């Protein structure tokens, strides 16, 4: 898959210190870029003053959640005729140079490719490592596919995810889309990537450890009892 065949989606909410550099990184790697400003206090268009025809900025006037921001970006990409998008976060953790690994791993239609982060580096909180293990266990159970980094937001998505009925809107959306995609009989793949983890005092995250983890768990609680029935319905 060529770079020109995809667009990079960057959902962001209150990342004023990092979002401009994230956008520059993607543009410097020669990608079309759509930033989706999910109701940031300071509109992103006032921060990212980059004059580049490859860059577009969409905005939610109120915060709707990361999932909704991704959907907005994917819908715009589909309208422009793209079949796939690459999604990277606006906090500076993801590196645009690694998108090519996702593209090279995609060898069919309707595949989600997850960029599995290297956690054997400095500055990775122990809580993040446990959270990933816990999430992976349930993700593998529900999707019946091998997933080692179900919490990674660095993904290649087919625009066909817009056809899935997703009830979640925030960080839990990223889990539900994996499950519903798998229930359609579609493939989830992973490829190892490098990423940047800042020191704790420099880290900016809008992931609420208790409530967002609870929401992700509830995705499985709500879906698991109906797995056999709903899986047949989706196919």
N, C-alpha and C positions, 0 to 999 in steps of 0.2 A: 504494500500500500504506500502511495506517494504522499509527501507532505501536502501537496496541493489538493489532495482528495478529502482533507478533513479541515475542520475549524476548531480552534481551542476555545473552550468555555471556561471562564474564571468567575465563579460565584464568589461574592465578597460582601462582608458586612463589617464596617468599622475597622478596616485595616489601613489607616492613612499612612503609616510609616513604611509599609511594604508593597502596597498594591502597584505603585508606579514601576518599581523594579521588576515585579513579577510580569507585568505587561511588557516591559522592555525585553525581558528574557525571552518571552515567547515570540515577540516580533523579530528579535535579533536572530532567532533560529528559523526565521522565514515562514511563520505560520500566520494564517488569518486568525484574528482574535476577537472574541465577543466577551466583554466584561458585563456581568449582571450584578448591578448594585442593588442589594437587597435591603433598601431603606436605610443606608448609612446616615449617621448624623450629619456628616459633611458629604454632600453629593460627590461621587467619585469623579465626575466630569470636571469638578473644580480642583482636583488633585492630580489627575492623570492628564496633564496638558501636553499630549504627544500628538503631533500632526503627522498622521500616517493613515493612508487609505485602507490599510489592512486592519485597522482597529475600529471597533464599534462599541458603544456603551449603551446598555439598556438599564432602566431603573424601575424598581418597585418603590412607590412612594412610602409604603409602610413595610416593616420587616415581616416577611411571610415564611421564612425558613429556608435552609440550604437546599432542600429538595425542590421547593417551588422555584428557586433561582435556577437550578439546573434545568428543570423542565422548560422554563422560559427561554433559556439559551438553546436547548435542543430544538424547541419548536421553531425558533428563528433560523437555526441551521437547516432544518428540514425545508422551510420555506425557500431558502436559498438554493436548495437542490443537493445538499450534502446527505450522505448515507451514514456517516460516522462523525462523532465529535470526540475530542480528547478533553478531559476535565482535570483541572489543577486548581488547588486552593490559592487564595489570595494572601496567605500569611508568610509566604516565602519558603515554605518547607520543600515544595516540589521544584524540580529543575526541568526546564523545557528541553534540555539536551537529552533527557531520558524518554521523551515521548516517542522517539524513533524506535525504541525497544518495543513499545506497545504496538506500533504499526507493523513491525516485522513479525510479531507474534500472531497477527490476525490473518488467518488463511481461509476464511469462509464468511458466510453471511450471518447476521444476527448474533455476533459474539460479543460478550463483555470481556475485556482484557483488564485485569487488575495489576497495577504496579505494586508488587510486594516489597515493602520497605526493608532495608537492611537494619535490623535493630542491634547489631553487634558493633555499635559505635558509641561514643561518649554522649552524655546529656540526655539519654533516653530514660524518662522516669519509670521506676518499677511499676507504678500503677498503670502506665501505658502498656507495658509488657503483659501484665496480668489481664488487662482489659481486652487485649488482642486475643490472648489464648481463650478466654471465656467466650468472646464473640465468635471466634472461629469454630468452637465446638458446636454451637447451635447453628451456625451458618452451614456447616457440613451436613449436619443432621437434616435440616430442612431442605437443602438444595440437592442432597445426595451427590455432591461434587466435591472435589478436593480444593479447599480454600485455606490459605495460610495467613492471609492478611485481609480479613473481611472489613476492617475499619479504614482501609486506605481509601482516600478520596481521589487518588491519582488513577484515573480509569479511562479506557476507551469504551464509549457507548455507541451502539447502533441507534439510529433515530427511531427504530421500531419499538423502543421502550415506551414511546408515547402511546402505544396501543394497549399497554398494561394498565389495569385498574389498581392504582396505588393510593392507599388511604392515608399514608404518612406524609408529613410536609417538611420536617426538619432533618436532623442528622439520622433519624430512624428511617427516612426515605431510602438512604443508601443501602440499608439492609433489606428492606422490603423489595426493592427493585431486583436484587439478586435472587431472592426466593421466587418472585413471580416470573422472572425471566427463565429460571430453571424449570419451573412448572410448565412453561410453554414448550419444553423439550429443547431449549436453546443452550448453547455452550457458555461456560464461564472458564476462562483461562487466566493464568498468572505468569508474570515474568518478573524476575528480580530487578530492582532499581536502586539507585543511590538517592539519598535525599539529605536535606540540611535540617538539623535539629539545633536551634539556638540554646544558649545557656538559660537556666530557669528564670533568671531575672530579665531576660530579653524576650521570653516567650509570650506570645499573645494568642489566646485561644478562646473561642466563644462556646466551646464544648463544656457544658455543665456536667461535671462528673457523675453526680447522683441522678439528676433528672433526665439527662440524655441517655445515660446507661439504662435507666429504668425504662425509658421509651423504647430503646432497642430490644430489651428483654421482652417487653410487652408485645412487640411484633411477633416474636416466636410464640408467646403464650396464646395469642389470638389465632395464629395460623396453625400451630401444631395439631390441635385436636381435630381440625378439619382437613388435614394434609391430604389424605387419600381422596376425599370427595372433591376438594377444590383443585387438586392436581389434575384429575380427570376432566374437570370442567374447563380448565385452561387449555387442554390439549385438543 
